Amino acid sequence: MGLFDGIQNPAPVPAAPSTGNDLRKKTVVFQEMPKTLEQMKALPEASMKDPLDVAALTVAALCVYPLNKDESIKMLNFLKGPQPLSPYEISFIADRFRDSDYVPRSYLTGATPQNNYMPQRPYSVTVYELAHSRDNLDEGYLTVNLNSGGADSPRQIRLRTKPSTGEWFLWEQFILVGIRVPDAANPWA
């Protein structure tokens, strides 16, 4: 059984177009979404060598939260590397999921308000850099962007490198912010 099997899935919707200013862009495809930390670690993207992979795995980890918050936190702590989530970050994530569970799914290809944020299979997320993504690269930080099917502007994930290993880790995410509600929950739709 797939991670999103309990959600109704209307017709597929095409992916959002490129902004045209992308420096580096990558679409990460998941045949199945990882549901556990062990499944995540088994993915080639879990090598932590490509920051865009780490950002895509962040979306996957957050998609698990509505079904298994403890496993989602384990996955996020793995992605955070040497600095696990703080109590404040854990509280913030819990607060974001209090009223809705669809925000992380909105970053997967095909997920829009019209289809209750049900992504297309295989699941994929596109992560890209813009002109200012590398502004703090000399300090070890990279900010990457993702498009949500429920927002008009991109959202960001900030990553930090560990120079001694060449690995990239989740530093902070700005993707659990308000987006348009699904049409099924919108009395004005």
C-alpha positions as CSV (number, residue, x, y, z in Angstrom):
1,M,0.0,0.0,0.0
2,G,1.4,3.4,-1.0
3,L,1.8,6.4,1.3
4,F,-1.1,8.4,-0.3
5,D,-3.4,5.5,-1.2
6,G,-6.2,6.8,1.1
7,I,-6.5,10.1,-0.7
8,Q,-8.8,10.4,-3.7
9,N,-6.8,10.9,-7.0
10,P,-8.5,12.8,-9.8
11,A,-6.9,13.3,-13.2
12,P,-3.2,14.2,-13.4
13,V,-2.2,17.8,-13.7
14,P,1.0,18.9,-15.6
15,A,4.1,20.0,-13.7
16,A,4.8,23.7,-13.1
17,P,6.9,25.4,-15.8
18,S,10.5,26.4,-15.1
19,T,11.2,30.0,-14.1
20,G,13.9,30.3,-16.8
21,N,16.4,31.6,-14.2
22,D,17.5,28.3,-12.8
23,L,21.2,27.7,-12.1
24,R,20.9,24.0,-11.3
25,K,17.8,22.0,-11.3
26,K,17.1,18.3,-10.5
27,T,14.0,16.2,-10.4
28,V,14.2,13.4,-7.9
29,V,11.9,10.5,-8.6
30,F,10.6,8.1,-5.9
31,Q,9.0,4.9,-7.2
32,E,7.6,4.6,-3.7
33,M,7.8,7.2,-1.0
34,P,10.0,6.0,1.9
35,K,7.9,5.3,5.0
36,T,10.7,4.6,7.4
37,L,14.2,5.9,8.1
38,E,15.6,2.5,7.0
39,Q,13.8,2.9,3.6
40,M,15.1,6.4,3.3
41,K,18.7,5.4,4.0
42,A,18.4,2.7,1.3
43,L,17.8,5.3,-1.4
44,P,20.7,6.5,-3.5
45,E,19.8,10.1,-2.7
46,A,20.6,9.4,1.0
47,S,24.4,9.6,0.3
48,M,24.0,13.2,1.4
49,K,26.5,14.3,-1.3
50,D,24.0,16.3,-3.4
51,P,22.2,19.2,-1.6
52,L,19.3,18.9,-4.1
53,D,18.8,15.3,-3.1
54,V,18.7,16.3,0.6
55,A,16.0,18.9,-0.1
56,A,13.9,16.3,-2.0
57,L,14.3,13.8,0.9
58,T,13.1,16.6,3.3
59,V,9.9,16.7,1.4
60,A,9.6,12.9,1.6
61,A,10.2,12.9,5.3
62,L,7.6,15.6,5.9
63,C,5.0,13.6,3.8
64,V,5.4,10.8,6.4
65,Y,4.5,13.0,9.3
66,P,0.7,12.7,9.1
67,L,0.9,8.9,9.2
68,N,3.8,8.4,11.6
69,K,5.2,11.5,13.3
70,D,7.9,9.7,15.2
71,E,9.3,8.1,12.0
72,S,9.1,11.5,10.3
73,I,11.2,13.1,13.1
74,K,13.7,10.3,12.8
75,M,14.0,10.9,9.1
76,L,14.4,14.6,9.6
77,N,17.0,14.1,12.3
78,F,19.0,11.9,9.9
79,L,18.8,14.7,7.3
80,K,19.9,17.3,9.9
81,G,23.1,15.3,10.5
82,P,25.2,16.5,13.4
83,Q,22.5,18.9,14.7
84,P,19.2,17.2,15.3
85,L,15.9,19.1,15.4
86,S,15.5,21.4,18.4
87,P,12.4,21.2,20.6
88,Y,11.3,24.4,19.0
89,E,11.6,22.9,15.5
90,I,9.6,19.8,16.5
91,S,6.9,22.0,18.0
92,F,6.8,24.2,14.9
93,I,6.3,21.1,12.7
94,A,3.6,19.7,15.0
95,D,1.8,23.1,14.8
96,R,2.0,23.2,11.0
97,F,0.2,19.8,10.8
98,R,-2.4,20.6,13.4
99,D,-5.0,21.8,10.8
100,S,-3.8,20.3,7.6
101,D,-1.6,17.4,6.2
102,Y,-1.4,18.4,2.5
103,V,1.3,21.0,2.5
104,P,4.3,18.7,2.0
105,R,2.4,16.8,-0.7
106,S,2.0,20.1,-2.6
107,Y,5.7,20.0,-3.6
108,L,5.2,16.7,-5.5
109,T,4.6,16.8,-9.2
110,G,0.9,17.0,-10.1
111,A,-0.4,17.9,-6.6
112,T,-2.8,20.9,-6.7
113,P,-5.8,22.2,-4.8
114,Q,-8.1,20.8,-7.6
115,N,-7.0,17.2,-6.9
116,N,-6.7,17.4,-3.1
117,Y,-2.9,17.6,-3.4
118,M,-2.7,14.1,-4.7
119,P,0.7,13.7,-6.5
120,Q,1.3,11.8,-9.7
121,R,3.1,8.4,-9.6
122,P,5.9,7.8,-9.7
123,Y,6.3,10.6,-7.1
124,S,8.8,13.3,-8.0
125,V,9.9,16.6,-6.6
126,T,11.9,19.2,-8.5
127,V,14.5,21.3,-6.6
128,Y,16.4,24.2,-8.2
129,E,18.8,27.0,-7.5
130,L,18.2,30.7,-8.4
131,A,20.5,33.6,-8.7
132,H,20.9,34.1,-5.0
133,S,21.0,30.5,-3.9
134,R,24.7,30.5,-3.5
135,D,25.1,33.9,-1.8
136,N,26.3,32.2,1.4
137,L,28.1,29.2,-0.2
138,D,31.5,30.4,1.1
139,E,30.1,30.1,4.6
140,G,28.8,26.6,3.8
141,Y,25.1,27.3,3.1
142,L,23.0,26.8,0.0
143,T,19.4,27.8,-0.4
144,V,17.4,25.8,-2.9
145,N,13.8,26.4,-4.1
146,L,10.8,24.2,-4.6
147,N,7.4,25.0,-6.2
148,S,4.2,24.1,-4.5
149,G,1.1,23.3,-6.5
150,G,-0.8,25.6,-4.0
151,A,1.5,28.7,-4.1
152,D,2.4,31.4,-6.6
153,S,6.0,31.8,-5.4
154,P,8.8,29.2,-4.7
155,R,9.6,28.1,-1.2
156,Q,13.0,27.5,0.2
157,I,15.1,24.9,2.0
158,R,18.5,25.9,3.4
159,L,21.2,23.4,3.5
160,R,24.7,23.3,5.2
161,T,27.7,21.4,4.1
162,K,30.2,19.6,6.3
163,P,33.5,20.2,4.6
164,S,35.3,17.4,6.3
165,T,33.0,14.8,4.7
166,G,31.5,16.7,1.7
167,E,28.1,15.9,2.9
168,W,25.1,18.2,2.9
169,F,22.5,18.4,5.6
170,L,19.2,20.1,6.2
171,W,19.7,23.4,8.1
172,E,16.2,24.9,8.0
173,Q,13.1,24.6,5.9
174,F,10.6,27.2,4.9
175,I,8.2,24.9,3.1
176,L,5.6,24.3,5.8
177,V,3.9,27.6,5.2
178,G,0.3,28.4,4.1
179,I,-0.9,27.5,0.7
180,R,-4.3,27.3,-1.0
181,V,-6.6,24.9,0.7
182,P,-7.7,21.8,-1.3
183,D,-10.9,22.4,-3.3
184,A,-12.6,19.7,-1.3
185,A,-12.2,21.8,1.8
186,N,-12.8,25.2,0.2
187,P,-16.5,26.3,0.5
188,W,-15.8,28.9,-2.3
189,A,-14.3,26.4,-4.8
